[in-house]
Amino acid sequence: MSTGKHKRKTVNHSNQNKILKNANKHPGVISRYPQLFLFIGMLLIVTGICLITIGIPNNAKLGLAMLSIFFGITTAIFANSALPKKQ
């Protein structure tokens, strides 16, 4: 095998090329639309707070509010990390 062909093979199979190809293959939904999911997360947090404060509190409403707040915070954190950073 000639040295030129061997060099071409090592460039094509380098680790950096594999990482770049895998990173662009399967982008997630949150990474595609981070602002939308940040808005949805904040909306879930506000909905949970409203469920706690408005009306007669009962066990079902309290559980739904806690789930809403939990999923809202989780969604907002992941969406905030997916937002493009300003330099």
BANU-388287 format. One record per residue: residue number from 1; x, y, z of N, C-alpha, C in turn; residue in one letter. Coordinates in steps of 0.001 Angstrom, whole numbers, plus 524288, in hexadecimal, padded with zeros to 5 digits. Example, Ala and Ser with C-alpha at 12.3 -4.5 7.8 and 13.67 -1.06 7.14 Angstrom:
<atoms>
<atom num="1" n_x="83386" n_y="7E9C6" n_z="81E78" ca_x="8300C" ca_y="7EE6C" ca_z="81E78" c_x="83390" c_y="7F31C" c_z="81E78" residuo="a"/>
<atom num="2" n_x="83232" n_y="7F736" n_z="81BA8" ca_x="83566" ca_y="7FBDC" ca_z="81BE4" c_x="83264" c_y="8001E" c_z="81EBE" residuo="s"/>
</atoms>
This chain:
<atoms>
<atom num="1" n_x="80355" n_y="7FB6A" n_z="80000" ca_x="80000" ca_y="80000" ca_z="80000" c_x="80381" c_y="804D3" c_z="80000" residuo="m"/>
<atom num="2" n_x="8025D" n_y="80863" n_z="7FC94" ca_x="8058E" ca_y="80D13" ca_z="7FC44" c_x="80491" c_y="810A0" c_z="800F4" residuo="s"/>
<atom num="3" n_x="80848" n_y="81402" n_z="80208" ca_x="807C5" ca_y="8176F" ca_z="80697" c_x="8037C" c_y="81B71" c_z="805CE" residuo="t"/>
<atom num="4" n_x="802B1" n_y="81D35" n_z="80113" ca_x="7FE93" ca_y="82114" ca_z="8001D" c_x="7F930" c_y="81EE3" c_z="8012D" residuo="g"/>
<atom num="5" n_x="7F83C" n_y="81A07" n_z="7FF93" ca_x="7F32C" ca_y="81798" ca_z="8008A" c_x="7F262" c_y="816A6" c_z="8065F" residuo="k"/>
<atom num="6" n_x="7F68E" n_y="81527" n_z="80907" ca_x="7F639" ca_y="81450" ca_z="80EA9" c_x="7F4E6" c_y="8196C" c_z="8117A" residuo="h"/>
<atom num="7" n_x="7F70C" n_y="81DB2" n_z="80FDB" ca_x="7F5E1" ca_y="822BC" ca_z="8124D" c_x="7F02F" c_y="82441" c_z="81173" residuo="k"/>
<atom num="8" n_x="7EE37" n_y="82341" n_z="80CD5" ca_x="7E8BE" ca_y="8248E" ca_z="80BD6" c_x="7E514" c_y="82166" c_z="80F4F" residuo="r"/>
<atom num="9" n_x="7E654" n_y="81C85" n_z="8103C" ca_x="7E302" ca_y="81945" ca_z="81389" c_x="7E2FA" c_y="81B3F" c_z="8192C" residuo="k"/>
<atom num="10" n_x="7E761" n_y="81CF2" n_z="81B28" ca_x="7E779" ca_y="81ED0" ca_z="8208D" c_x="7E479" c_y="823DE" c_z="82127" residuo="t"/>
<atom num="11" n_x="7E476" n_y="8272D" n_z="81D40" ca_x="7E17C" ca_y="82C0B" ca_z="81D95" c_x="7DBA8" c_y="82AE7" c_z="81D7E" residuo="v"/>
<atom num="12" n_x="7DA01" n_y="8273B" n_z="81A3A" ca_x="7D473" ca_y="82602" ca_z="819D7" c_x="7D257" c_y="8235C" c_z="81EB8" residuo="n"/>
<atom num="13" n_x="7D5A1" n_y="820A7" n_z="8219F" ca_x="7D3CA" ca_y="81DBA" ca_z="82623" c_x="7D59A" c_y="8201E" c_z="82B49" residuo="h"/>
<atom num="14" n_x="7D69F" n_y="8251A" n_z="82B4B" ca_x="7D85A" ca_y="8278B" ca_z="83025" c_x="7D3BA" c_y="82820" c_z="833E2" residuo="s"/>
<atom num="15" n_x="7D4E8" n_y="8288C" n_z="838DF" ca_x="7D0CC" ca_y="828F1" ca_z="83CDE" c_x="7CDBC" c_y="82E03" c_z="83C66" residuo="n"/>
<atom num="16" n_x="7D04A" n_y="83237" n_z="83ADA" ca_x="7CD90" ca_y="83735" ca_z="83A82" c_x="7C969" c_y="83715" c_z="83640" residuo="q"/>
<atom num="17" n_x="7CA7B" n_y="8348B" n_z="831DB" ca_x="7C697" ca_y="8342A" ca_z="82DB8" c_x="7C1E8" c_y="830EA" c_z="82F78" residuo="n"/>
<atom num="18" n_x="7C2D3" n_y="82CC9" n_z="83283" ca_x="7BE85" ca_y="82992" ca_z="83468" c_x="7BB1B" c_y="82C9A" c_z="8383A" residuo="k"/>
<atom num="19" n_x="7BD8B" n_y="82FA5" n_z="83B96" ca_x="7BA94" ca_y="832B3" ca_z="83F67" c_x="7B731" c_y="836C4" c_z="83CA2" residuo="i"/>
<atom num="20" n_x="7B956" n_y="83963" n_z="838C1" ca_x="7B656" ca_y="83D5C" ca_z="835F1" c_x="7B1D9" c_y="83AF5" c_z="832E0" residuo="l"/>
<atom num="21" n_x="7B2AF" n_y="83666" n_z="83090" ca_x="7AE7E" ca_y="833E1" ca_z="82DA0" c_x="7AA21" c_y="83211" c_z="8313E" residuo="k"/>
<atom num="22" n_x="7AB7A" n_y="82FED" n_z="835CD" ca_x="7A780" ca_y="82E18" ca_z="83976" c_x="7A48E" c_y="8328E" c_z="83BFF" residuo="n"/>
<atom num="23" n_x="7A70D" n_y="8370A" n_z="83CB0" ca_x="7A475" ca_y="83B6F" ca_z="83F3F" c_x="7A01F" c_y="83DB5" c_z="83BD0" residuo="a"/>
<atom num="24" n_x="7A0CD" n_y="83D93" n_z="836C2" ca_x="79CF0" ca_y="83FDC" ca_z="8333B" c_x="798DE" c_y="83BEA" c_z="8316B" residuo="n"/>
<atom num="25" n_x="79958" n_y="8370B" n_z="832E9" ca_x="795E0" ca_y="83309" ca_z="830F0" c_x="7906C" c_y="83344" c_z="83347" residuo="k"/>
<atom num="26" n_x="79004" n_y="8336D" n_z="83877" ca_x="78AFA" ca_y="83314" ca_z="83B16" c_x="78A37" c_y="8379C" c_z="83EE0" residuo="h"/>
<atom num="27" n_x="788E5" n_y="83C32" n_z="83CEC" ca_x="787D1" ca_y="84070" ca_z="840A5" c_x="7828E" c_y="83F89" c_z="84345" residuo="p"/>
<atom num="28" n_x="7823F" n_y="840CF" n_z="84847" ca_x="77D6C" ca_y="8400B" ca_z="84B2F" c_x="77982" c_y="8445C" c_z="84A13" residuo="g"/>
<atom num="29" n_x="774C3" n_y="8437A" n_z="84BD2" ca_x="77099" ca_y="84747" ca_z="84AF8" c_x="771AD" c_y="84C47" c_z="84E10" residuo="v"/>
<atom num="30" n_x="7739D" n_y="84BAF" n_z="852E3" ca_x="774B4" ca_y="8504C" ca_z="85610" c_x="7792C" c_y="85370" c_z="853B8" residuo="i"/>
<atom num="31" n_x="77D0C" n_y="850C8" n_z="85171" ca_x="7815C" ca_y="853AD" ca_z="84F16" c_x="77FC2" c_y="8564F" c_z="849F6" residuo="s"/>
<atom num="32" n_x="77BAC" n_y="85468" n_z="8477C" ca_x="779BF" ca_y="85701" ca_z="842BB" c_x="776A6" c_y="85BF5" c_z="84409" residuo="r"/>
<atom num="33" n_x="77361" n_y="85BB7" n_z="84807" ca_x="76FF3" ca_y="8600E" ca_z="8496F" c_x="770A8" c_y="8618D" c_z="84F32" residuo="y"/>
<atom num="34" n_x="7752B" n_y="863A8" n_z="850AD" ca_x="7760A" ca_y="864B7" ca_z="85641" c_x="772AA" c_y="8691C" c_z="85871" residuo="p"/>
<atom num="35" n_x="7718E" n_y="86D20" n_z="8555B" ca_x="76E63" ca_y="87176" ca_z="8575A" c_x="768C8" c_y="86FC0" c_z="85853" residuo="q"/>
<atom num="36" n_x="766BA" n_y="86C71" n_z="854F7" ca_x="76170" ca_y="86A71" ca_z="855AF" c_x="7610E" c_y="8672D" c_z="85AAC" residuo="l"/>
<atom num="37" n_x="764E1" n_y="863DC" n_z="85B96" ca_x="764B3" ca_y="86091" ca_z="8603D" c_x="765DB" c_y="863A3" c_z="8652B" residuo="f"/>
<atom num="38" n_x="768D4" n_y="867CE" n_z="864C5" ca_x="76998" ca_y="86B36" ca_z="86948" c_x="7646E" c_y="86DD3" c_z="86AB8" residuo="l"/>
<atom num="39" n_x="76184" n_y="86F7F" n_z="866D1" ca_x="75C61" ca_y="871CE" ca_z="867B8" c_x="7589F" c_y="86DC9" c_z="86A17" residuo="f"/>
<atom num="40" n_x="758B9" n_y="868FF" n_z="86816" ca_x="7554C" ca_y="864E0" ca_z="86A24" c_x="756BA" c_y="863A3" c_z="86FC9" residuo="i"/>
<atom num="41" n_x="75BC2" n_y="86379" n_z="870FD" ca_x="75D74" ca_y="8627A" ca_z="87658" c_x="75B9A" c_y="866AB" c_z="87A10" residuo="g"/>
<atom num="42" n_x="75C34" n_y="86B99" n_z="8787D" ca_x="75A5E" ca_y="86FE3" ca_z="87BD5" c_x="75474" c_y="86FC1" c_z="87C72" residuo="m"/>
<atom num="43" n_x="751B4" n_y="86E55" n_z="87850" ca_x="74C05" ca_y="86DEA" ca_z="87891" c_x="74A55" c_y="8699D" c_z="87C5C" residuo="l"/>
<atom num="44" n_x="74D21" n_y="86538" n_z="87C60" ca_x="74BE7" ca_y="8610C" ca_z="88013" c_x="74CF0" c_y="862B8" c_z="885B0" residuo="l"/>
<atom num="45" n_x="75113" n_y="865A9" n_z="88694" ca_x="75244" ca_y="8678B" ca_z="88BD9" c_x="74DFC" c_y="86B3E" c_z="88DC0" residuo="i"/>
<atom num="46" n_x="74C63" n_y="86EDA" n_z="88A6A" ca_x="7484B" ca_y="87298" ca_z="88BE0" c_x="7431B" c_y="86FC1" c_z="88CC5" residuo="v"/>
<atom num="47" n_x="741F3" n_y="86BE1" n_z="8898E" ca_x="73D28" ca_y="868D6" ca_z="88A46" c_x="73D32" c_y="865FB" c_z="88F84" residuo="t"/>
<atom num="48" n_x="741AB" n_y="863BD" n_z="890EE" ca_x="7420F" ca_y="8610F" ca_z="895F4" c_x="74160" c_y="864BE" c_z="89A85" residuo="g"/>
<atom num="49" n_x="743AA" n_y="8695A" n_z="89A2D" ca_x="74313" ca_y="86D37" ca_z="89E63" c_x="73D64" c_y="86F04" c_z="89ECA" residuo="i"/>
<atom num="50" n_x="73AD8" n_y="86FC8" n_z="89A5A" ca_x="73553" ca_y="8715C" ca_z="89A6D" c_x="731D9" c_y="86D19" c_z="89CB4" residuo="c"/>
<atom num="51" n_x="7330D" n_y="86835" n_z="89B96" ca_x="72FF0" ca_y="863EE" ca_z="89DC7" c_x="7306D" c_y="863B3" c_z="8A3B4" residuo="l"/>
<atom num="52" n_x="734FD" n_y="86503" n_z="8A5B5" ca_x="735B8" ca_y="864EF" ca_z="8AB5C" c_x="732D7" c_y="8697A" c_z="8ADEE" residuo="i"/>
<atom num="53" n_x="73328" n_y="86E18" n_z="8AB9D" ca_x="73134" ca_y="872C8" ca_z="8AE3E" c_x="72B6A" c_y="873D2" c_z="8AD64" residuo="t"/>
<atom num="54" n_x="72938" n_y="87246" n_z="8A8FA" ca_x="723CD" ca_y="873A2" ca_z="8A7B3" c_x="72034" c_y="86F1B" c_z="8A91A" residuo="i"/>
<atom num="55" n_x="71BF5" n_y="8704F" n_z="8AB9E" ca_x="717ED" ca_y="86C76" ca_z="8ACC6" c_x="718F0" c_y="86964" c_z="8B1B7" residuo="g"/>
<atom num="56" n_x="7159E" n_y="86583" n_z="8B28D" ca_x="715FF" ca_y="86234" ca_z="8B72E" c_x="71A1A" c_y="85DFC" c_z="8B61E" residuo="i"/>
<atom num="57" n_x="71E39" n_y="85DDB" n_z="8B93C" ca_x="72244" ca_y="859DE" ca_z="8B83C" c_x="7207A" c_y="85475" c_z="8BA0B" residuo="p"/>
<atom num="58" n_x="72139" n_y="850A2" n_z="8B6BC" ca_x="72052" ca_y="84B31" ca_z="8B839" c_x="724FB" c_y="847FA" c_z="8B659" residuo="n"/>
<atom num="59" n_x="724F7" n_y="842F9" n_z="8B79C" ca_x="72981" ca_y="83FB6" ca_z="8B676" c_x="72A8F" c_y="83F28" c_z="8B09B" residuo="n"/>
<atom num="60" n_x="7267D" n_y="83E99" n_z="8AD83" ca_x="72732" ca_y="83DE4" ca_z="8A7E6" c_x="7296E" c_y="842D2" c_z="8A564" residuo="a"/>
<atom num="61" n_x="72762" n_y="84753" n_z="8A6F2" ca_x="7293C" ca_y="84C42" ca_z="8A4C4" c_x="72EE2" c_y="84D56" c_z="8A674" residuo="k"/>
<atom num="62" n_x="73033" n_y="84C00" n_z="8AB3C" ca_x="7357E" ca_y="84CC9" ca_z="8AD2B" c_x="73959" c_y="84936" c_z="8AA49" residuo="l"/>
<atom num="63" n_x="737D6" n_y="8445D" n_z="8A960" ca_x="73B32" ca_y="840C4" ca_z="8A674" c_x="73C00" c_y="84281" c_z="8A0E4" residuo="g"/>
<atom num="64" n_x="737D2" n_y="84451" n_z="89E5A" ca_x="73845" ca_y="84646" ca_z="89905" c_x="73BB4" c_y="84B21" c_z="898C9" residuo="l"/>
<atom num="65" n_x="73B45" n_y="84E7D" n_z="89CB3" ca_x="73E81" ca_y="8532D" ca_z="89CE4" c_x="74442" c_y="851CB" c_z="89D95" residuo="a"/>
<atom num="66" n_x="74573" n_y="84E19" n_z="8A0F2" ca_x="74AE2" ca_y="84C8B" ca_z="8A1CA" c_x="74D38" c_y="84A14" c_z="89CE6" residuo="m"/>
<atom num="67" n_x="74A25" n_y="846C2" n_z="89A41" ca_x="74C0C" ca_y="8447D" ca_z="89558" c_x="74CF4" c_y="848A6" c_z="89136" residuo="l"/>
<atom num="68" n_x="74970" n_y="84C5A" n_z="890E4" ca_x="749F1" ca_y="85092" ca_z="88D16" c_x="74ECE" c_y="853DA" c_z="88E27" residuo="s"/>
<atom num="69" n_x="74FB5" n_y="8551B" n_z="89306" ca_x="75455" ca_y="85833" ca_z="8946A" c_x="7594F" c_y="85518" c_z="8935A" residuo="i"/>
<atom num="70" n_x="75960" n_y="85012" n_z="894B2" ca_x="75DFE" ca_y="84CD3" ca_z="893D2" c_x="75F58" c_y="84C6B" c_z="88E0B" residuo="f"/>
<atom num="71" n_x="75B6E" n_y="84B21" n_z="88AD0" ca_x="75C7D" ca_y="84A99" ca_z="8853A" c_x="75DAC" c_y="84FE2" c_z="882B6" residuo="f"/>
<atom num="72" n_x="75B6A" n_y="85408" n_z="884B3" ca_x="75CA1" ca_y="85938" ca_z="882B1" c_x="76236" c_y="85ACD" c_z="883C6" residuo="g"/>
<atom num="73" n_x="76411" n_y="859C7" n_z="8888A" ca_x="7697B" ca_y="85B14" ca_z="889DD" c_x="76D44" c_y="857C8" c_z="886A7" residuo="i"/>
<atom num="74" n_x="76C25" n_y="852B4" n_z="8861E" ca_x="76F89" ca_y="84F3D" ca_z="8831C" c_x="76FCD" c_y="850E4" c_z="87D60" residuo="t"/>
<atom num="75" n_x="76B56" n_y="85215" n_z="87B10" ca_x="76B33" ca_y="853C0" ca_z="8759B" c_x="76E02" c_y="858ED" c_z="874E5" residuo="t"/>
<atom num="76" n_x="76D49" n_y="85C8B" n_z="8787A" ca_x="76FD2" ca_y="861A3" ca_z="87813" c_x="775BF" c_y="8612D" c_z="8788D" residuo="a"/>
<atom num="77" n_x="7779F" n_y="85DBF" n_z="87BEE" ca_x="77D4D" ca_y="85D0F" ca_z="87C86" c_x="77FAD" c_y="85AD8" c_z="87788" residuo="i"/>
<atom num="78" n_x="77D3E" n_y="856CA" n_z="87554" ca_x="77F5D" ca_y="85487" ca_z="87082" c_x="77EF9" c_y="85852" c_z="86BEB" residuo="f"/>
<atom num="79" n_x="77AC1" n_y="85B43" n_z="86B9C" ca_x="77A37" ca_y="85F0D" ca_z="86759" c_x="77E1A" c_y="86384" c_z="867F2" residuo="a"/>
<atom num="80" n_x="77F1D" n_y="86521" n_z="86CC6" ca_x="782E1" ca_y="86953" ca_z="86DB5" c_x="78861" c_y="8678E" c_z="86C40" residuo="n"/>
<atom num="81" n_x="789A6" n_y="862A5" n_z="86D38" ca_x="78ED3" ca_y="860B5" ca_z="86BC3" c_x="78F5E" c_y="86010" c_z="865DD" residuo="s"/>
<atom num="82" n_x="78AFC" n_y="85F70" n_z="86312" ca_x="78B2B" ca_y="85EC8" ca_z="85D66" c_x="78B1B" c_y="863F7" c_z="85A79" residuo="a"/>
<atom num="83" n_x="78A10" n_y="8683C" n_z="85D32" ca_x="78A00" ca_y="86D52" ca_z="85A92" c_x="78F6F" c_y="86EAC" c_z="8588C" residuo="l"/>
<atom num="84" n_x="78FCF" n_y="87138" n_z="8540C" ca_x="794F4" ca_y="872C9" ca_z="85219" c_x="79746" c_y="876FE" c_z="85598" residuo="p"/>
<atom num="85" n_x="79C3A" n_y="87663" n_z="856BE" ca_x="79EE2" ca_y="87A09" ca_z="85A42" c_x="7A0FF" c_y="87EAF" c_z="85721" residuo="k"/>
<atom num="86" n_x="7A050" n_y="8835F" n_z="85948" ca_x="7A266" ca_y="88813" ca_z="856CF" c_x="7A816" c_y="8889B" c_z="85855" residuo="k"/>
<atom num="87" n_x="7AB4F" n_y="88A40" n_z="85490" ca_x="7B0EB" ca_y="88AC1" ca_z="855AC" c_x="7B2A0" c_y="89050" c_z="855B6" residuo="q"/>
</atoms>
